[in-house]
């Protein structure tokens, strides 16, 4: 789905000027969560029905509910 929106696979979560990145988490063969990188290099996520949160790293959400980061994607900011 994200590739139809112009995203392509990338190798790391470092902020890159001119690109926006997303991290896709997965568990048991299914995608469970997506985080989006902000211009500051921090990440933002919508946690269920709760409000959006900001987090410094992707590792803070890895666990039994979302699983590990399965894919990192980026697209050029128009």
Secondary structure, DSSP 8 states (H G I E B T S, - for coil): -GGGGT-EE-S-----TTEEEEEEEEETTEEEEEEEE-TTS-EEEE-TTS-EEEES-SGGG-STTT-EEEEEEEEE--
